Amino acid sequence: MNNFRFLMLASVSLLIALIAGSCSSSAKLTTEPSVGQTFDNVRFYLLDENQPDQIAWRFDQVVLGRNEMTGTITRMSAVDAHEVINLHPDRIEKNRKEEYVLFFLNGNFAQGLNESAHITLPFSRVNRSVVYKYNRQNIIAPYLTGFTTPVGFVILTASTGAGPVIYTEEGDNLNPQGQVYVGAMQPGMERSDWLPLEPLLAVKGAYNLRFVNESQENNHTDLVELLAVDHPEGSRVLFDKYGRAHTLLYPESPVRATDLQGRNVFPLISQEDEKCYTGDQMNTHPRATDGIVLTFRRPENLRAASLVLRAKNSNWLDPMMSVMRDNGGEANLNNQAANPNLPLTVWLETAPDRWEKVDFFHLAGANSMRCDVLPLDLSRVRGDEFRVKLTTGFLFWEIDYVALDAASPMPVQQKVLPMTAAIDQNGHDLRMVLQSNDGTYYEQTAPGDEVRISFTAPAEYPADGMERSFFLHTRGHYTAAPAQASGEPALRRFRQFAQTRALPKYSREQLEKWMKEDMLWKEEAE
């Protein structure tokens, strides 16, 4: 691979899209995606993530949609699939304008494809993708997720790591719900998680879930429970990271919201929609710290409230963490003190320009937006307004919505639903392993490992004046498998990642580096 004269290219637009995900970026794209765009100089291939050298299709007559691509698939022979997986650079150098794009599909989706058909490919069903394109420099960027089209914009794919992915199953429909215990990257960081499930519909008296490893990592799950929580009608329930239920009734958006440079970001975080604050790409902070400052109204005598968040990690974070881990920085990567900007840290202004750290939100994963909540003690805050600051590393988070709920706690009723089945891909029954927090783990050691779990739906309806929500309570950790790379870690990188707070600065350096490389590539192409 070191002699290959091609690049899995990261353009400026790629980086913006990796950061923005499904949200609208606050930065201005140099080239806007064009719905209905076709591709004359790109060869697309679809590959089963679990058996890419055996199960593959050509993807022709491809047309870009808003959240998907459509086209015609033709099943390839195993010989041709193997050839695609082992692309030789000579095939690319003969035609410098041609690109080869490999989509590695979620195994469940791939298994449902026909030998040939006209299909719609949702971006959510692509685990990762690789683009091969000619470039004069001998550069390999193996950690990137996403691909660049000839017109310079990106089709985004899902993140490649950070915990098992949960699906709810309703007949033939699989609905992705998010990831669990994200950031628990070693046994000492094992933690519990409470994932909201929306929607959740019973099929023949049972709720059915899939617990899937879609990454090159080993998942170790100790406990899986499905909670039915009845709460007053009109309210909303979320669990914080300590396992406490918060009943939310009147969430209020801040009256002002700015980034750390004072620029208005209120339209991006005021509603649960597809507009997000995705970070300041021109960040010059010495530690590459990013974030937002929120000004909330404070009702008289308000002493406690719930801080409500809807957010996810960017697809940019995962490859940055992979590079750090593979270059000797695993100890610091697993150290909250060394990497305070990896989670989303919450600060409260207790006096003018005096900020006190109060807590942090765990990593949420890049698979989908997740709602979360933390309690805020406002007993030392004075005045009719107060400020909260959220900080993170350079382009690590996408923040869709932030609000404050001052409702008094309301009663809720929790019930653990009976687990009736837990069958893995080999037919093993795992109920005894998953039903208790006892240090006995369900191990997922390869992409495609999954367990299908069923729970009995309650026969009784919620009492009058109550409604029901569902949460998946899990406990576990994972150990990420390092990406395959040739040679030893670079000495400069090893020294850099041995330092604390290294990852945000490295993230910014990589953006600047690839921006320059992309400009060089464009000049050469012209």
DABEL-V244169 format. One record per helix or strand of 3 or more residues. SS is the DSSP state (h for helix, s for strand). FROM is the first residue (numbers start at 0). LEN is the number of residues. If there is no record, write none. Layout:
# DABEL-V244169
SS,FROM,LEN / SS,FROM,LEN
This chain:
# DABEL-V244169
h,11,9 / s,41,7 / s,55,9 / s,67,8 / h,77,8 / h,89,4 / s,98,7 / h,106,4 / s,115,7 / h,122,3 / s,125,9 / s,164,6 / s,172,7 / h,186,3 / s,190,7 / s,205,7 / s,216,16 / s,235,4 / s,244,4 / s,250,3 / s,255,4 / h,265,4 / s,288,9 / s,303,10 / h,314,12 / h,329,4 / s,343,8 / s,353,8 / s,369,8 / s,384,9 / s,396,9 / s,412,4 / s,418,6 / h,430,4 / s,441,3 / s,449,7 / s,465,15 / h,490,7 / h,501,24
